[in-house]
Amino acid sequence: MEKLALYGGTPVFEKKIGYGHQYIDKADICAVTEALKSDFLTCGPKVRETEKKLCDITGARYAVLVSNGTAALHAACHAAELHEGDEIITTPLTFAASANCALYCGAKPVFADIDRDTYNISPKSIEERITDRTRAVVAVDFTGQAAEMDAIRNICERHHLVLIEDGAHSIGTKYNGIPVGSLADMTTFSFHPVKTVTAGEGGAIMTNSEMLYKKLQLFRTHGITRNPKWMEKKAEGSWYYEQISLGLNYRITDIQAALLGSQLDKLDMFAKRRKEIVEKYNKVFEKMQEVVVQKEIPQSDTVRHLYLLQLKLECLKAGRKEIFDALTAENVGCNVHYIPVYYFPHYQKMGYKKGVCPNAEYLYERLITIPLYYGMTDEDVEKVIAAIKKVMDYYKKK
């Protein structure tokens, strides 16, 4: 048996490979340079151009670019008019922002459990959590796979709830042939560097509602407008503007928008390569007894942001930490997505307890994220597979 790097053996990778990484080419650099040389560094034409590009890609009528994915979620909850005493339902297996966005508005996050096969929020569990205070559902497309949008939309319509799709992982994904971005009342995107496309930092909210679009635009810019149609008084001159509501400064710069616009031109290319890597992984890992591969619903044509392996701990003589450390020693960059949100001290202090979502808690103990990004070569993919086989062979029960 080959000796693990953790115990003095030679690591599979000479240098560490990350679990995610941005891809920047000459076109991206030229787009940013062009923005830097222009008259506008922020609040300029690149923001509007990239918003139009997002609409063209997703089929949504309106796009509002903001400073990051968390700002996008906050803006969506604000536009949904969440207030103190209201509740939203979301998944615990997500980044904290999917729940924090409710807290920012004074509302309460309520956690629905996930499906143990797909890892996405369970429509049945959503229905079980609805009360007379529920106002919205934040359905997360975990790892890039679309949530069960037909079932969730049906629930929201029957209970008069706003449907917010957290598409931080899923730009490029289609559900029943329809791009993510035009399926929900509002869809939020994140453009962090480990995502499929990046703006450095950035986010967006997509909607087909003109009313929501107005609220989102105002919230992004302090509640201030220069649009004569929205003003309450007649403009005194070309300098005139009004604050007609309370908003925040969630603006994105033209520099970021220029980068994002260039990245969006490569979305199909990025998606194709991510699908190729996922296919290579699946062919190997579906045959391994020590791991379980995330299942996909047939409705989702998924552009995967993350690739997760579920460890079959009953087949291993080690826990998740030992496996994680062993892969790290092989210079395979790993991560864990995610610690259930209500495990965090802030939520515990608010009275949330463990045991609320048993499927999410079960999976949290077993999930490891392995490398997946456009710039991975076939050799990188084969080495990641080799490292995982090496570690599993060492720790598997005989």
C-alpha positions in Angstrom: 0.0 0.0 0.0 1.3 3.4 -1.0 2.3 5.5 2.0 0.2 8.6 2.6 1.9 12.0 2.4 0.4 12.6 5.9 2.7 9.9 7.2 5.9 10.7 5.2 5.0 9.6 1.7 5.2 11.6 -1.5 2.2 13.8 -2.2 0.3 13.3 -5.4 0.5 17.0 -6.3 3.9 18.7 -6.0 2.1 22.1 -5.4 -1.3 22.6 -3.7 -4.3 22.8 -6.0 -7.3 24.8 -4.7 -10.9 23.6 -4.6 -11.8 26.6 -6.7 -10.0 29.3 -8.7 -10.9 32.1 -11.0 -9.9 32.1 -14.7 -8.7 35.5 -16.1 -7.6 36.0 -19.7 -6.5 38.8 -21.9 -10.0 39.8 -22.8 -10.8 40.3 -19.1 -7.7 42.4 -18.5 -8.5 44.5 -21.6 -12.1 45.0 -20.4 -10.9 46.2 -17.0 -8.2 48.4 -18.5 -10.7 50.0 -20.8 -13.0 50.7 -17.9 -10.1 52.3 -15.9 -9.3 54.5 -18.9 -12.9 55.6 -19.3 -14.7 58.6 -17.8 -16.6 56.4 -15.4 -15.2 54.2 -12.7 -18.6 53.7 -11.1 -22.3 54.3 -11.9 -21.4 54.3 -15.6 -22.4 52.5 -18.8 -20.6 49.2 -18.0 -23.1 48.5 -15.2 -26.0 49.0 -17.6 -24.3 47.0 -20.4 -23.6 44.0 -18.1 -27.1 44.1 -16.6 -28.5 43.8 -20.2 -26.1 40.9 -20.8 -27.4 39.1 -17.7 -31.0 39.6 -18.9 -30.1 38.2 -22.4 -28.5 35.1 -20.7 -31.2 34.4 -18.2 -34.3 35.6 -20.0 -35.3 37.8 -17.1 -36.7 41.2 -17.9 -34.7 43.1 -15.3 -31.2 42.9 -13.7 -29.8 45.0 -10.8 -26.1 44.6 -10.2 -24.9 45.1 -6.6 -21.7 45.0 -4.7 -21.8 41.3 -3.7 -24.1 38.2 -3.4 -25.0 39.0 0.2 -26.2 42.5 -0.8 -28.3 40.9 -3.5 -30.1 38.7 -0.9 -30.6 41.6 1.4 -32.0 43.7 -1.4 -34.4 40.9 -2.4 -35.7 40.5 1.1 -36.1 44.3 1.3 -38.0 44.3 -2.0 -40.2 41.5 -0.6 -41.1 43.9 2.3 -40.0 41.6 5.1 -40.3 43.2 8.5 -40.0 42.3 12.2 -42.2 39.3 13.0 -42.1 37.9 9.5 -40.5 34.5 8.7 -38.6 33.2 5.7 -37.9 29.5 5.1 -34.5 28.4 3.8 -32.0 25.6 4.0 -29.4 25.3 6.7 -26.9 23.7 4.2 -25.8 27.0 2.7 -23.6 30.0 3.3 -24.9 32.1 6.2 -26.0 34.9 3.9 -29.0 32.9 2.8 -30.4 33.2 6.3 -28.8 36.4 7.4 -30.7 38.3 4.8 -33.9 37.8 6.8 -32.2 39.0 10.0 -31.1 42.2 8.2 -34.8 43.0 7.7 -35.8 42.1 11.2 -37.4 38.8 10.0 -36.7 35.3 11.3 -35.1 32.5 9.3 -36.8 29.1 9.6 -34.8 26.1 8.5 -36.3 23.4 6.3 -34.5 20.1 5.9 -32.9 18.9 2.7 -33.2 15.9 0.5 -30.5 13.4 1.4 -29.8 12.5 -2.2 -29.8 15.9 -3.9 -28.7 18.0 -0.9 -31.2 20.7 -2.0 -34.1 22.0 0.2 -37.0 19.6 0.5 -40.4 20.9 -0.7 -42.1 18.6 1.8 -40.1 20.1 4.6 -40.9 23.7 3.4 -44.6 22.9 3.5 -44.2 21.6 7.1 -42.5 24.8 8.3 -45.1 27.3 7.0 -46.9 29.4 9.6 -49.2 32.4 9.4 -46.0 34.5 9.7 -44.2 33.0 6.7 -43.7 35.6 3.9 -41.0 34.2 1.7 -38.9 31.1 0.7 -35.2 31.4 -0.1 -34.5 28.3 -2.2 -30.8 27.7 -2.6 -29.5 26.0 -5.8 -26.9 24.0 -3.8 -23.6 23.3 -5.7 -25.3 24.6 -8.9 -28.2 22.1 -9.2 -31.5 23.8 -9.4 -33.9 23.3 -6.5 -37.2 21.6 -7.2 -38.7 24.8 -8.6 -42.0 23.5 -9.8 -42.9 22.1 -6.4 -41.6 25.1 -4.5 -43.4 27.6 -6.8 -46.6 25.7 -6.3 -46.2 25.9 -2.5 -45.4 29.6 -2.7 -48.4 30.3 -4.9 -50.8 28.4 -2.7 -49.6 30.2 0.5 -49.0 33.6 -1.2 -45.3 33.6 -0.5 -42.5 35.4 -2.3 -40.1 33.0 -4.0 -36.5 34.1 -3.9 -34.0 31.7 -5.7 -30.5 31.9 -4.3 -28.6 31.2 -7.5 -25.2 32.0 -6.0 -24.0 28.6 -7.3 -26.1 28.2 -10.4 -25.5 30.8 -13.1 -25.7 28.9 -16.4 -27.9 26.1 -15.0 -31.3 25.4 -16.7 -34.4 24.0 -15.1 -36.7 22.3 -17.6 -34.8 24.2 -20.3 -35.3 27.6 -18.7 -32.2 29.4 -17.4 -31.9 30.1 -13.7 -32.6 33.8 -13.3 -36.1 33.8 -14.7 -37.8 31.1 -12.7 -38.5 32.9 -9.4 -40.0 36.2 -8.3 -36.4 37.2 -7.7 -33.1 35.3 -8.3 -29.8 36.4 -6.7 -26.4 35.7 -8.1 -22.9 35.9 -6.6 -19.7 36.7 -8.6 -17.1 35.8 -6.0 -13.8 34.5 -7.5 -14.6 30.8 -6.9 -17.9 31.1 -8.7 -18.4 30.1 -12.4 -18.0 33.8 -13.4 -16.5 36.5 -11.4 -16.5 40.3 -10.9 -13.9 40.1 -8.2 -16.8 40.7 -5.9 -20.3 41.4 -7.1 -23.9 40.2 -7.1 -27.1 40.6 -9.0 -30.9 40.3 -8.6 -33.0 39.2 -11.5 -36.7 39.7 -11.7 -39.6 40.0 -14.2 -41.5 42.4 -12.0 -41.3 46.1 -12.8 -42.4 46.9 -9.2 -39.7 44.8 -7.6 -37.1 46.2 -10.1 -37.9 49.8 -8.9 -37.5 48.8 -5.2 -34.2 47.0 -5.9 -32.8 49.9 -7.9 -33.7 52.4 -5.1 -32.4 50.1 -2.4 -29.0 49.9 -4.2 -28.5 53.6 -4.2 -29.6 55.0 -0.8 -33.3 55.2 -2.0 -32.2 58.1 -4.2 -33.5 58.6 -7.8 -33.0 61.0 -10.7 -35.9 59.3 -12.6 -38.6 61.9 -13.1 -41.3 59.1 -13.2 -40.4 58.1 -9.6 -40.0 61.6 -8.1 -42.7 63.1 -5.9 -41.9 66.7 -6.8 -41.1 68.5 -10.1 -37.3 68.7 -10.8 -35.8 72.1 -10.0 -33.1 71.5 -12.6 -30.7 69.0 -14.1 -28.9 68.6 -10.7 -32.1 67.6 -8.9 -32.6 64.2 -7.3 -34.8 62.9 -4.5 -34.5 60.3 -1.7 -37.9 58.7 -1.8 -37.1 55.7 0.5 -34.3 54.4 2.8 -31.7 52.4 1.0 -28.0 51.5 1.2 -24.9 52.0 -0.9 -24.8 48.6 -2.6 -23.5 49.9 -5.9 -21.1 48.0 -8.0 -18.2 49.7 -9.9 -17.8 49.9 -13.7 -14.5 48.2 -13.2 -16.2 45.1 -11.7 -19.0 45.3 -14.2 -16.5 45.3 -17.1 -14.8 42.2 -15.7 -18.1 40.5 -15.2 -19.3 41.4 -18.7 -16.1 39.8 -20.2 -16.5 36.7 -18.0 -20.1 36.3 -19.1 -18.9 36.1 -22.7 -17.1 32.9 -21.6 -20.0 31.3 -19.6 -20.7 28.6 -22.2 -17.0 27.7 -22.3 -16.8 27.6 -18.5 -20.0 25.5 -18.3 -18.8 23.0 -20.9 -15.5 22.4 -19.1 -17.1 22.1 -15.6 -19.6 19.5 -17.0 -16.7 17.5 -18.5 -14.9 17.4 -15.1 -18.0 16.4 -13.3 -18.6 13.6 -15.8 -15.0 12.3 -15.3 -15.4 12.4 -11.5 -18.8 10.7 -11.6 -17.6 7.8 -13.7 -15.0 7.0 -11.1 -16.6 7.9 -7.8 -20.0 6.3 -8.6 -18.1 2.9 -8.6 -16.3 3.5 -5.3 -17.7 1.9 -2.2 -16.3 4.5 0.2 -18.1 7.5 -1.2 -21.5 8.6 -2.5 -22.0 11.0 -5.4 -24.6 13.8 -5.2 -27.7 12.8 -7.3 -29.4 15.2 -9.7 -33.0 15.7 -10.6 -33.7 15.2 -14.3 -35.2 18.7 -14.6 -31.8 20.4 -13.8 -29.2 20.8 -16.6 -26.6 21.7 -14.0 -23.5 23.9 -14.3 -21.8 22.7 -11.1 -20.1 25.3 -9.0 -19.0 22.7 -6.4 -18.2 19.0 -6.4 -18.9 17.2 -3.2 -18.2 13.7 -2.1 -20.2 12.1 0.7 -18.1 9.8 2.8 -19.5 6.4 3.7 -18.1 6.4 7.2 -19.3 2.9 7.8 -16.8 1.7 5.2 -13.9 3.7 6.6 -11.7 3.4 9.7 -11.4 7.2 9.9 -13.6 10.2 10.3 -14.1 13.1 8.0 -11.3 15.1 9.6 -8.7 12.4 9.0 -9.8 12.1 5.4 -9.7 15.8 5.0 -6.2 16.1 6.5 -4.9 13.2 4.4 -6.1 14.8 1.2 -4.7 18.2 2.2 -1.3 16.5 2.8 -1.6 15.2 -0.8 -1.9 18.9 -1.8 -5.5 18.5 -2.8 -7.3 21.7 -1.7 -10.5 20.6 0.1 -13.3 22.4 1.8 -16.6 21.6 3.6 -19.8 23.1 2.3 -21.5 23.9 4.6 -21.6 24.0 8.4 -25.4 24.2 9.1 -26.2 27.8 9.7 -28.0 27.3 13.0 -24.8 25.6 14.4 -23.1 29.0 14.6 -22.9 30.8 18.0 -24.8 33.8 16.8 -27.8 31.6 15.9 -27.4 29.5 19.0 -27.6 32.6 21.1 -31.0 33.4 19.4 -32.3 30.1 20.6 -31.7 27.8 17.6 -30.9 24.2 18.6 -29.3 21.3 16.8 -31.6 18.5 15.7 -33.9 20.7 13.6 -32.8 19.3 10.2 -31.5 15.7 10.6 -30.7 15.2 7.0 -28.6 18.3 6.8 -26.8 17.4 10.0 -26.2 13.9 8.8 -24.6 15.1 5.6 -22.6 17.8 7.2 -20.6 15.2 9.1 -19.8 13.4 5.8 -19.3 16.0 3.0 -16.0 17.0 1.5 -15.6 19.5 -1.4 -12.9 18.6 -3.9 -11.4 20.7 -6.7 -13.6 21.9 -9.6 -12.9 24.9 -11.8 -12.4 25.8 -15.4 -8.6 26.0 -15.4 -8.1 22.4 -14.2 -6.3 20.2 -16.8 -7.1 16.6 -17.5 -3.9 15.7 -15.6 -5.1 17.7 -12.6 -8.4 15.8 -12.7 -6.7 12.5 -12.9 -4.4 13.4 -10.0 -7.3 14.4 -7.8 -8.9 11.1 -8.5 -5.6 9.3 -7.8 -5.3 11.2 -4.5 -8.8 10.2 -3.4 -8.3 6.6 -4.3 -5.0 6.6 -2.5 -6.5 8.0 0.7 -9.6 5.8 0.5 -7.5 2.6 -0.1 -5.5 3.5 3.0 -8.5 4.1 5.3 -11.1 1.6 4.0 -12.1 -1.2 6.3 -10.8 -4.6 5.2 
